[in-house]
Amino acid sequence: MGTDPRRVAMISLHTSPLDTPGSGDAGGLNVYVRQSADRLARLGVEVDVFTRARAATDPVVVGLAPGVRVHHVASGPFEGLVKDDLPAEICSFAAGLARAMAARPEGFYDVVHSHYWLSGRVAMIASRRWGLPFVHTMHTMARVKNRGLAGGDRAEPPARERGEAQIVAVADALVANTELEAGDLVRLYGARPERVRVVPPGVDLDAFEPPGADGGDERARTRAEVGLAADDLVVLFVGRIQLLKGPDVLLRAIAVARERAAATHPDVARRLRVVVLGGPSGEETATPGRLADLAADLGLTEVVRFVDPVPQPRLARWYRAADLVAVPSHNESFGLVAIEAQACGTPVVAADVGGLRTAVGGGVLVDGHDPGDWADALLALLADPGRRARLGRAARAHALEFGWSRTAGRLVDVYREAMENRAHPASGAGRGRSGSGPSPERPR
């Protein structure tokens, strides 16, 4: 086996790169797998993505892009399974993966790269069976999430913590989105520092870009396309509707901001609009109207608009149509929504947690989730178009540091090192570091 990777078996058990992010279990992980696989293929590394078939009509193999194939592995019932049911399907999925990989000649794959702990458990089996270097990306971690739960949210189970600890113990390389996540792997899971590599996710800088040279005219046309008035002050939330993402924090903050603005900035209060773009996820699927009921209780029915998830080209239009994008998550390993919005030149107001401290370079970080503090941060920007413009320019400049091609190049380095260390176990190197971009503002 040479030191340059040629083919990667990428495992994404619980969610497919073919899904539109924003509801159910589809989110940033989908984007990561799809975009990184595409850019790896452009660098000459073929990628086979293995995911669970969820319908009898799913093709066995789908060509996603040149050099990228998605394999649907039959495992358990096609329909009716949610993420919490999937630990019981790990062995079944691993058996299906083994059948698919057995059809390839020996040595066909150079690396197995898994995403999220469920996939990692499968990759452990594949790595042992075929002697492949095992690279894993957590995306989220139970012990991190459980430290910052939203009120009323459910803690991740001990079985997940144990599964993650097992992955950390045996993986040849662990890919962390940020230095903070790398530290959490070492501190909370006992990861060996020399096995952890920091590779920030990316953003599609061609799809997500600012308005053109005519600026205001293009924004007016974009707003007309998505049904917004030209003079609206638009705060956009993008993501799955669940407690972890904090959409309820945003709605409560908007209610406070409108009340305060009525006396100090009546024009802002009159023009303020909120768009929640996403669908229910996790426990929210049992009460899909809960957030709309909260909006009604807060007197925001005429202010808040709910929009179903949309494909990437239309999502970019929504980012460009907004004045601000709010990311009030209780935890994020990175925050792809924040970097996508900034790539479109739209400033971000985000929670000062996790990977958002790295992702946000053109915007404001808010300490905590108190609606009053969020109202202050939002109102200060909504009332100051000059500051929004300055942050928007900084946002685009920051996003330019996070192209997916750069991510893929660093992943190739991780694969190559994992392969070399498998061949020569004593030759491990020190942990890589990522650069830092502009610092976001924090309300005083």
C-alpha positions in Angstrom: 0.0 0.0 0.0 1.4 3.4 -1.0 1.4 6.5 1.2 -1.0 8.5 -1.0 -4.7 7.6 -0.4 -6.6 6.5 -3.5 -10.0 5.4 -2.2 -11.8 6.1 1.0 -14.7 4.2 2.5 -16.8 6.9 4.3 -19.5 5.8 6.7 -22.5 7.9 7.6 -25.0 5.4 9.1 -27.8 7.6 10.4 -28.1 10.3 7.8 -27.3 10.5 4.1 -25.5 13.1 2.1 -28.4 13.0 -0.3 -30.8 14.4 2.3 -31.7 18.1 2.5 -30.4 19.5 5.8 -32.7 21.2 8.2 -35.1 18.6 9.6 -35.1 15.1 11.1 -31.6 14.0 11.6 -30.2 15.8 8.5 -28.0 18.8 9.4 -24.4 19.9 9.2 -23.1 16.4 9.1 -24.8 15.8 5.8 -23.2 18.9 4.3 -19.8 17.9 5.6 -19.9 14.4 4.1 -21.3 15.6 0.8 -18.9 18.5 0.4 -15.8 16.9 1.7 -16.3 13.8 -0.5 -16.8 15.9 -3.5 -13.6 17.9 -2.9 -11.6 14.8 -2.1 -12.7 13.3 -5.4 -11.5 16.5 -7.1 -8.1 15.9 -5.5 -8.0 12.4 -7.0 -9.3 10.5 -4.0 -12.3 8.4 -4.8 -15.0 8.2 -2.1 -17.6 5.5 -1.4 -20.2 6.7 1.1 -22.1 4.0 2.9 -25.4 5.0 4.5 -28.5 3.1 5.6 -31.3 2.4 3.0 -34.6 3.9 4.2 -36.8 2.8 1.4 -37.1 -0.4 -0.7 -36.9 1.8 -3.8 -33.5 3.3 -2.8 -30.9 2.4 -5.5 -28.1 0.3 -4.3 -25.6 2.8 -5.6 -26.1 6.5 -6.5 -23.4 8.6 -8.2 -23.2 11.8 -6.2 -20.4 13.4 -8.2 -17.5 12.3 -10.3 -15.5 9.9 -8.1 -18.2 9.8 -5.3 -20.7 7.0 -4.9 -23.4 6.6 -2.2 -24.1 3.0 -1.3 -27.5 2.2 0.4 -27.0 -0.6 2.9 -30.0 -2.6 3.9 -30.2 -2.7 7.7 -33.4 -3.0 9.7 -36.8 -1.7 8.7 -36.7 0.7 5.8 -39.1 3.1 7.6 -40.0 4.1 11.1 -36.5 4.0 12.7 -35.3 7.2 14.4 -31.7 7.8 15.5 -32.3 6.5 19.0 -33.2 3.1 17.4 -30.0 2.8 15.4 -27.6 1.4 18.0 -29.5 -1.8 17.7 -28.8 -1.8 14.0 -25.0 -1.4 14.2 -24.2 -5.1 13.7 -26.7 -5.4 10.9 -25.3 -2.4 9.1 -21.8 -3.7 9.6 -22.8 -7.0 8.1 -24.3 -5.2 5.1 -21.2 -3.1 4.8 -19.0 -6.2 4.9 -21.0 -7.7 2.0 -20.5 -4.5 -0.1 -16.8 -4.3 0.7 -16.2 -8.0 0.0 -17.3 -7.4 -3.6 -14.1 -5.2 -4.0 -10.7 -6.7 -4.4 -8.4 -6.8 -1.5 -6.7 -3.5 -0.8 -9.3 -1.5 -2.7 -9.8 0.9 0.1 -6.9 2.7 1.8 -8.8 4.3 4.7 -12.2 4.1 6.5 -13.5 7.4 7.7 -16.6 7.5 9.9 -18.8 10.3 11.0 -20.7 10.4 14.3 -20.4 7.7 16.9 -22.9 5.2 15.4 -20.8 5.1 12.2 -17.6 4.9 14.3 -18.8 1.7 15.9 -19.3 0.2 12.4 -15.9 1.5 11.3 -14.2 -0.2 14.2 -15.4 -3.5 12.8 -14.5 -2.7 9.2 -11.0 -1.5 10.3 -10.3 -4.7 12.1 -11.7 -6.9 9.4 -9.8 -5.4 6.5 -6.8 -3.9 8.4 -7.7 -0.4 7.3 -6.5 2.8 9.0 -9.5 4.1 11.0 -10.2 7.9 10.9 -13.2 9.3 12.8 -14.9 12.6 13.1 -17.2 13.0 16.1 -19.3 16.0 15.0 -20.9 16.1 18.4 -19.9 14.4 21.7 -22.2 13.1 24.4 -20.1 14.4 27.3 -19.9 17.9 25.7 -23.6 18.0 24.9 -24.6 16.8 28.4 -22.6 19.7 30.0 -24.6 22.3 28.2 -28.1 20.9 27.9 -31.0 23.3 27.2 -33.7 23.4 29.9 -36.0 20.4 29.3 -33.7 18.7 26.9 -32.8 15.0 27.3 -29.3 13.9 28.2 -27.4 11.6 25.9 -27.4 8.0 27.3 -24.4 6.3 28.9 -24.3 3.8 26.0 -23.3 6.6 23.7 -20.6 7.8 26.0 -19.2 4.3 26.2 -19.3 3.9 22.4 -17.5 7.2 21.9 -14.8 6.3 24.4 -14.2 3.0 22.6 -13.8 4.8 19.3 -11.4 7.3 20.8 -9.3 4.4 22.2 -8.8 2.6 18.9 -9.0 5.2 16.1 -5.8 5.8 14.2 -6.8 9.5 13.9 -9.5 11.7 15.3 -10.5 14.7 13.3 -11.6 17.7 15.4 -13.4 20.7 13.9 -11.6 23.2 16.2 -8.9 23.4 18.8 -11.6 23.5 21.5 -13.0 20.2 20.3 -9.5 18.7 20.2 -9.0 19.7 23.8 -12.4 18.1 24.7 -11.3 14.8 23.1 -8.2 14.8 25.2 -9.7 16.1 28.5 -13.1 14.3 28.5 -12.3 11.1 26.6 -8.6 10.6 27.2 -7.6 10.8 23.6 -3.9 10.6 22.8 -3.0 14.1 21.6 -0.7 12.8 18.9 -3.8 11.1 17.3 -5.9 14.3 17.2 -5.9 16.5 14.1 -7.7 19.8 13.8 -9.4 20.2 10.4 -12.0 22.9 10.3 -15.1 22.3 8.1 -15.6 24.4 5.0 -18.2 26.4 3.1 -19.1 26.3 -0.6 -17.8 29.8 -1.5 -19.3 29.7 -5.0 -22.8 28.8 -3.8 -22.7 31.1 -0.8 -21.6 34.5 -1.8 -22.7 38.1 -1.1 -25.0 40.1 -3.4 -23.5 41.4 -6.6 -22.3 44.8 -7.5 -25.8 46.3 -7.5 -26.1 45.4 -3.8 -29.4 46.9 -2.7 -31.2 46.2 -5.9 -30.2 42.5 -5.8 -31.3 42.3 -2.2 -34.7 43.8 -3.1 -35.1 41.2 -5.9 -34.0 38.4 -3.6 -36.5 39.5 -0.9 -39.3 39.6 -3.5 -38.4 36.1 -4.5 -38.8 34.8 -1.0 -41.8 36.9 -0.1 -40.2 39.6 2.1 -40.8 43.3 2.0 -37.9 45.5 0.9 -37.9 47.5 4.2 -38.3 44.6 6.6 -35.6 44.1 9.2 -35.1 40.3 8.9 -33.6 38.0 11.5 -33.1 34.5 10.1 -32.8 31.2 12.0 -31.7 28.2 9.9 -31.5 24.7 11.3 -33.4 21.8 12.9 -36.2 22.8 15.3 -35.1 21.3 18.5 -34.1 22.5 22.0 -30.4 22.1 21.3 -30.5 24.7 18.5 -32.3 27.3 20.7 -35.0 28.6 18.4 -37.2 29.2 21.5 -34.4 31.5 22.9 -34.6 33.6 19.7 -38.4 34.0 19.8 -38.3 35.0 23.5 -35.5 37.5 22.7 -37.5 38.9 19.8 -40.4 39.5 22.0 -38.2 41.4 24.5 -36.5 43.4 21.7 -39.8 44.5 20.2 -41.0 45.7 23.6 -37.8 47.6 24.2 -37.7 49.0 20.7 -41.2 50.3 20.9 -39.9 53.1 23.2 -36.4 53.6 21.8 -36.5 52.5 18.2 -40.2 52.4 17.1 -39.2 52.1 13.4 -37.2 48.9 14.3 -40.1 47.5 16.2 -42.5 48.1 13.2 -40.2 46.6 10.6 -38.8 43.6 12.6 -39.5 40.1 11.1 -38.2 36.7 12.0 -37.9 33.7 9.6 -37.5 30.2 11.1 -36.2 28.0 8.3 -36.1 24.3 9.2 -38.2 21.4 10.3 -38.7 19.5 13.6 -36.1 17.1 14.8 -35.8 14.6 17.6 -38.4 14.9 20.3 -39.8 18.0 18.5 -41.3 15.6 15.9 -43.9 14.6 18.5 -45.0 18.2 18.9 -44.3 19.9 15.6 -46.4 23.0 16.3 -44.8 23.8 19.7 -42.6 26.7 18.3 -45.6 28.2 16.5 -47.6 28.0 19.7 -44.8 29.8 21.6 -44.8 32.5 18.9 -48.5 33.0 19.4 -48.1 33.1 23.2 -45.5 35.8 22.8 -47.7 37.8 20.5 -45.4 37.2 17.5 -47.7 35.4 15.1 -47.6 38.3 12.6 -43.9 38.7 13.1 -42.6 35.1 12.7 -42.7 33.1 9.5 -42.0 29.4 9.4 -40.4 28.0 6.2 -39.6 24.3 5.4 -36.0 23.3 4.7 -34.8 24.3 1.2 -32.0 23.1 -1.1 -28.7 24.9 -1.1 -29.2 27.5 -3.9 -32.4 28.7 -2.3 -30.9 28.7 1.1 -28.2 31.1 -0.1 -30.9 33.5 -1.3 -32.4 33.4 2.2 -29.1 34.3 3.8 -28.6 37.2 1.4 -32.2 38.4 2.1 -31.6 38.6 5.8 -30.2 41.4 7.8 -28.9 39.1 10.6 -28.6 35.4 11.1 -29.2 34.1 14.6 -27.5 30.9 15.9 -28.6 30.6 19.6 -27.5 26.9 19.9 -26.7 25.5 23.3 -23.8 23.6 21.7 -22.2 23.4 18.3 -19.0 21.5 17.3 -18.5 24.1 14.6 -21.6 25.9 13.2 -21.9 25.5 9.4 -25.0 27.8 9.4 -22.8 30.6 10.8 -20.1 30.2 8.2 -22.6 29.9 5.3 -24.3 33.1 6.4 -21.0 35.0 6.7 -20.0 33.7 3.2 -23.1 35.6 2.0 -21.9 38.7 3.7 -24.6 38.5 6.4 -23.5 39.2 10.0 -24.2 36.6 12.7 -25.4 36.8 16.3 -24.4 33.5 17.9 -24.1 31.9 21.3 -20.6 32.0 22.8 -20.3 28.2 22.9 -18.2 25.5 21.3 -17.2 25.8 17.7 -19.1 29.0 17.2 -16.2 30.8 18.8 -14.2 29.7 15.7 -16.9 29.9 13.1 -18.0 33.5 13.9 -15.6 36.2 12.7 -18.1 38.7 11.3 -20.7 39.0 14.0 -21.4 39.1 17.7 -21.1 36.3 20.3 -23.6 36.4 23.2 -22.7 34.9 26.6 -25.4 32.6 27.7 -29.0 32.2 26.5 -30.9 34.9 28.5 -33.5 36.4 26.2 -32.8 39.9 27.6 -29.1 39.7 26.7 -30.0 38.3 23.2 -32.5 41.2 22.8 -29.8 43.7 23.6 -27.4 42.2 21.0 -30.0 41.9 18.3 -31.5 45.4 18.9 -28.0 47.0 18.9 -27.3 45.7 15.4 -30.8 46.1 14.0 -30.7 49.8 14.9 -27.3 50.3 13.3 -27.1 49.7 9.6 -23.5 51.0 9.4 -22.3 48.5 11.9 -24.1 45.7 10.1 -22.4 46.6 6.9 -19.0 46.6 8.5 -19.6 43.2 10.1 -20.9 41.9 6.8 -17.6 42.7 5.1 -15.7 41.1 8.0 -18.0 38.1 7.7 -17.2 37.4 4.1 -13.4 37.9 4.7 -13.6 35.4 7.6 -15.5 32.9 5.5 -12.9 33.0 2.8 -10.6 31.1 5.2 -12.9 28.1 5.2 -13.3 26.7 1.7 -14.0 23.0 1.4 -11.0 22.5 -0.9 -8.8 23.5 2.0 -10.7 21.0 4.3 -10.2 18.2 1.8 -6.5 18.9 1.4 -6.1 18.6 5.2 -8.1 15.4 5.3 -5.8 13.9 2.7 -2.9 14.7 5.0 -4.7 13.0 7.9 -5.4 9.9 5.7 -1.8 9.8 4.5 -0.4 10.1 8.1 -2.8 7.4 9.3 -1.7 5.1 6.5 2.0 5.7 7.3 1.5 5.2 11.0 -0.2 1.9 10.3 2.7 0.8 8.2 5.3 2.2 10.6 3.7 2.4 14.1 6.7 4.2 15.7 6.6 7.2 13.4 3.7 9.2 14.9 4.0 12.9 14.8 2.7 15.8 16.9 -0.8 17.1 16.6 -1.5 19.7 13.8 -2.8 23.1 14.5 -5.2 25.3 12.6 -4.9 29.0 12.1 -7.3 31.5 13.7 -9.3 34.2 11.9 -10.8 37.5 13.0 -12.2 37.7 16.5 -16.0 38.2 16.8 -17.4 41.0 18.9 -19.0 40.3 22.3 -21.7 42.6 23.8 -20.4 44.6 26.7 
